[in-house]
Amino acid sequence: MLQPPASGDAPLVAEAMELVKLFRALPPIKRKLVTDFARALVEETVRSGCGEPA
């Protein structure tokens, strides 16, 4: 279940919402490219030990 954002997270939430709007405006092929890149970036970050997927 999602939790409401902490009060200090408001700028991050606003930025994330803006990114979602931009992503949804992309044509499908570009969405796939962005999604594939983001997935590879997360996988590489986890593999290098710098973080864990959300």
C-alpha positions in Angstrom: 0.0 0.0 0.0 1.3 3.5 -0.8 2.0 5.9 1.9 1.4 9.6 1.6 4.7 11.5 1.0 6.5 13.1 3.9 6.1 16.9 4.1 9.7 17.4 3.0 9.1 15.2 -0.1 6.8 17.7 -1.8 9.4 19.0 -4.3 10.4 15.4 -5.3 6.8 14.4 -5.7 6.1 17.4 -7.9 9.2 16.6 -10.0 8.1 13.0 -10.4 4.7 14.0 -11.5 6.2 16.3 -14.1 8.4 13.5 -15.4 5.3 11.2 -15.6 3.5 13.8 -17.7 6.5 14.1 -20.0 6.9 10.3 -20.3 3.2 9.9 -21.2 3.5 12.5 -23.9 6.2 10.5 -25.7 5.4 8.3 -28.7 5.3 4.6 -27.8 8.7 3.7 -29.4 10.4 6.4 -27.3 8.6 5.3 -24.2 10.1 1.8 -24.7 13.6 3.3 -25.2 13.3 5.3 -22.0 11.9 2.3 -20.1 14.7 0.0 -21.3 17.3 2.6 -20.4 15.9 3.1 -16.9 15.7 -0.6 -16.4 19.3 -1.1 -17.4 20.4 1.8 -15.2 18.6 0.3 -12.2 20.1 -3.1 -12.9 23.6 -1.7 -13.2 23.2 0.3 -10.0 22.1 -2.8 -8.0 24.8 -4.9 -9.6 27.5 -2.4 -8.5 26.1 -2.4 -5.0 25.1 1.3 -5.0 21.5 0.7 -4.2 18.5 -1.7 -4.3 15.4 -1.5 -6.4 12.4 0.1 -4.9 
